[in-house]
Each structure stands twice: as structure tokens, then as C-alpha cells.
Amino acid sequence: MEESSMAKTTEQKQAKSSFMRGVRHEFKKIVWPSKKSVFYYSLAVVAISIISSTIIWGLDNVLKRLLGLIIH
């Protein structure tokens, strides 16, 4: 009985070790973006956020005024 629990423990350790080796191997494949590309991507996100929020704000105001005209 002790041998089977020791075998399971050994198998679990080997599985964890194999998993960690796989993780390390996958981390070596990561290609991080350059500072320049991160800057431009961030700039694009901010610009698109401003543009889309302005469009939504404008549509909201137009619909609010139309509803105000319809109701009154």
C-alpha cells in the first residue's frame, strides 16, 4: 500500500516537473512588443476611445432632443 502511494507521489512530482518544463519552453516563445509599438497601440486605443465616446455622446443628445420633441 505504501509503495502505491509513493508511486503516485513520484508520478505527481514528475507530472509537475514536466508541466513546469513546458511552461518554461512556452515562455521562451513569447515575443514582447517594442516600446515604440506599445506607444502607438496605446495612442490608437485612446484615440478610438475618444472618437467612439464622442459619437455615443452625440447620438445620446440627438435622441434625447428628439424624444423631448415627441413627448412635449
C-alpha positions in Angstrom: 0.0 0.0 0.0 2.8 2.4 0.8 4.5 1.6 -2.5 1.4 2.6 -4.5 1.2 6.0 -2.6 4.9 6.5 -3.2 4.4 5.7 -6.8 1.6 8.2 -7.1 3.7 10.9 -5.3 6.6 10.2 -7.7 4.2 10.4 -10.7 2.7 13.6 -9.4 6.2 15.1 -9.0 7.2 14.1 -12.5 3.9 15.5 -13.9 4.5 18.8 -12.2 8.1 18.9 -13.3 7.1 18.1 -16.9 4.4 20.9 -16.7 6.9 23.4 -15.5 9.4 22.5 -18.2 6.6 23.0 -20.7 5.8 26.4 -19.2 9.4 27.5 -19.4 9.6 26.3 -23.0 6.5 28.3 -23.9 7.8 31.4 -22.2 10.8 31.3 -24.4 8.5 31.7 -27.4 7.0 35.0 -26.2 7.9 38.0 -28.4 7.4 41.2 -26.4 6.4 44.3 -28.4 8.8 47.2 -28.6 8.3 50.5 -26.7 7.5 52.2 -29.9 4.8 49.8 -30.9 3.3 49.9 -27.4 3.2 53.7 -27.6 1.4 53.6 -30.9 -1.0 50.9 -29.9 -1.9 52.9 -26.7 -2.3 56.0 -28.8 -4.7 54.2 -31.1 -6.7 52.9 -28.2 -7.0 56.4 -26.6 -8.0 58.0 -30.0 -10.6 55.3 -30.8 -12.0 55.6 -27.2 -12.3 59.4 -27.6 -13.9 59.1 -31.0 -16.4 56.4 -30.0 -17.4 58.2 -26.8 -17.9 61.4 -28.7 -20.1 59.6 -31.3 -22.1 58.0 -28.5 -22.5 61.3 -26.6 -23.7 63.0 -29.8 -26.2 60.2 -30.6 -27.5 60.4 -27.0 -28.0 64.1 -27.2 -29.8 63.8 -30.6 -32.1 61.1 -29.3 -32.8 63.0 -26.1 -33.8 66.1 -28.0 -36.0 64.0 -30.4 -37.7 62.3 -27.5 -38.2 65.7 -25.9 -39.9 67.0 -29.0 -42.1 63.9 -29.3 -43.2 63.9 -25.7 -43.9 67.7 -25.5 
